[in-house]
Amino acid sequence: MLIFEKEKISLRTAALIAGITICIIAITAGFSVGVVQSKLIVEGDSASTMYNIKNSLSLFQLGIFNWLVTLIGDIVISWALYIFLKQFDNSLSLLGAWFRLAYSAILGIAILNLIFVAILLNTKYKFSFPEPEQLQFLVLLFIIGFNKIWSLGLIIFGAHLFIIGYLVIKSGFLPKTLGILLVIASFSYIFIHIMHLFLPQLESTTKILESILSLPMAASELGLGIWLLFKGGKSKKVKA
């Protein structure tokens, strides 16, 4: 049977929007984490971290801007994936969209912590503290706050990926390998970030596991984005 012939937005358009946006946020989030965070944040050294951010405040603020682009992109992806995947199961597709929107809301709260750091270290505002260590403490607190709140969001994001992976497998014409990768990535996100959030004493073990599982975590959604970009919505029929 033909699916959604009267949709105001075609399945192909929804697939293109989702695919392009997934590729965009892979770049923006990758820049914020891989360039800004890795260059400026020195784990366990609040003084060096504060010095790095203060002396590269423009780069830090560019990282925040990229996070905001990522946040907007996640909202767009929630909508576009719902439009595309509801042809297989409307209720599950809607649930998956809500999970991603919940993740987006939590990411927005996490980004506020980085904005607070930028405000604290901007010489325009001229904050003064009796002891330099107090400012270092606040900077470190907000950065840890960002990471912990983001980890909470990524647990919910893992639930979103599980639903998307299930729908990909159920679809019958999307690559099942891609669906399996999404399911693996979903459990990886959930497991890794539960450890980050609730088992900080096992941080070294968590980092080893994260480095092992990073490939399916990164490749699954990017693979979905590339498939949607080139093939999504070109078939106009699905099985009833």
N, C-alpha and C positions, 0 to 999 in steps of 0.2 A: 504494500500500500504506500501511497505517497504521504510523506510526512511534512506537516507544517507548510503547505503550499501557500497559505494566506498569512504567514508571518510577515510582519513589517520589516524584519531583518532576516535575510536568508541565512541558511546554515553555513554557506561558504563565507559570507561576510563575518559571521560570528567566529568561525574557525580562523580566519585571517586576523581578526582583532586579537583573539586569544594568543595565536602563535606569535605575532609581532610583539605583543606586550610581554609575553613570557621571555622572549629573547632580549628585550630592552631591560627588564628588571634583573636578568642574569648578569648584565653588564653593570648596572647601577649598584646592585647589592654587592657584586664582586669587587667593584671599586672601593666601596665603603669598608668592606671587611679586609680585602686582600691588599689594598694600597694604604688607605688612611689608618685603619686600626693596626695593621702589622707594622707600619712605620712609626706611629706616634705613641702607641700604648706599650709600655714596658711592664710586663706582668710582675707583680710583687715589688715594684719600685715606684712609689707615688711621686717622689721628687722628680725623677727623670720623666715620668709621664706628664706631669704638670709643665715642666720645662719644654718638652717637645711640643705639646699642644699650644702653649703660650707663644712659642716662637714660630709656629706654623698654623696660626689660627685660621688663615684663609683656606688652607687645605682641610682643616678640621670642619670648617663651615661648609665647604664643598661636599664633604662626606655626609653632613646632615642633609644638604640639598638632595643628594643622591638617594638617601633614605626616604625622603619625602616623595620623590619620583617613584621609588619602589612601592611605597604605601598606596599611592594613587593607582599604580599598575596592578597591584593585588586586588583592589576593588573592581577595576575594569575586568580583570581575568575572572573574578567570581561571577560576574554578570555574563560574560561571553561564554564561559564554559557551561553555565546553566542553560543558556540558549541552545548550545550545540548538543549537550548530553541528555537533555530532557526527552529527546526522541527515543532513548532506550529505557529510561525510567524517570518520570517527572519528579516523583517524590524524593528519590535518592539524589537526583541532580540538585534539587532545591536544598536538601540537607547539606550536600557537599559545598554549595555556595555559601550557606550560613556559617559553616565551619571556617571557611576562608575569610569571610567578613569578620567573624569573631577574632581570628588571628590578626587581621588588619587593625582592628581596634586596639588589641594588645600591643602590636608593633608601634602604633601611634603613641601610646602611653610610654613605651620604652624610649622613643625618640625624644620625648620631652626631657629625659635625663641628659641627653647630649646637648640640648639647647641650654639647659641650666649650666652645664660646664662652659659652653661658649660665652654665656653671660658673665659668669664668675671671672673668666680670664680675659675679658675684653677690657682694655685699659680705659675705655670711654666711661665706664661706670664707677671706677675708682673705689672699689671695695677695700676696706682695711680690716685686718685681723691682728689681734695682739701678738699672735705667734704664727709664723709662716706655715707651721705644720697643720694649723687649722684649715687653711685653704687647700693644702695637699689632701687632707682627710676628706673634705667635701668633694673635691674633684674625683678622688678614688671611689667614694661612696656612690656618686652619680654614674660613674662608668660601670661599676659592679651592678648597680641597679638596672642599667640598660641591659647588660648581659643576662641577668637573672629573669627580668621581665620578658625579654625576647625568647629565652628558653621556654618559659611558660607558654608563650604564643606558638612556638614551634612544636610543642606537644599537640596542640590543637590542629596545627597545620598538618601534622602526621595523620590525624584522623581524616582530614580533608583528602589527603593523597590516597588513603585506603579506599575511600568511596570512589574517587576518580579511577583508581586502578581496577576496582571491581566492575565499574561501568565500561571501562575499556575492554576488559576480558569478556563481559557479557554482550558487547556490541555485535560481535560476529564478523566485523570487517576491519576494525582497528587491530594492529599487530598485538597478538596475545603476549609476546615477549615484552612489549612496552607496558602492558598492564601488570605483568608479573614484576617488572622492575619498579613500577610505582608502588605496588604492595610492599615489596622489600624495603623501598625507601621510606614508606610510611612507618613501618615497625622500627626502622633505624632511627628516624627522627624522634619517635616516641621514647624509645629505649635510651638513646644518647642524652636527650634533654631531661628526662626524669633523673638520670644520673647527675647531670650538671646541676640540677635544681635541688635535689634532695640528698645526694650523696657526694658532697664536696670533698670529703675525706678520700674519695677514690678518683680524684681529678686526673692523676697521671694515667690510671687505667682507662678512664673515659676518653682521654685524648688519643690514646693508642687505638681504641675501638673506633673513634670518630675518623681517624686517618684511614682506617681500613674500609669503613662504610661510606666514606665521602664520595666515592665514585658512583654507586647507585643513587645516593642522595642528590648528587648534582646532575647526573646524566638522565635520570628518569623524567623529571619535568621538562628539562631542556629538550629531550627527545620527543616528548609530547608536543612541545611548542613547534619544533621543526616539522613534525608530521602534520600538525594542523595547518601550518603555513603552506605546505606544498600539496597536501592531499585532502585536508579536511573539508567536508561539505561538497566534494565533487560528485560523490554518489548520492543520488536523490531518493534512493529506496532503501528501506531496511525491512527486515522481517517483522510481520505483525506479532 
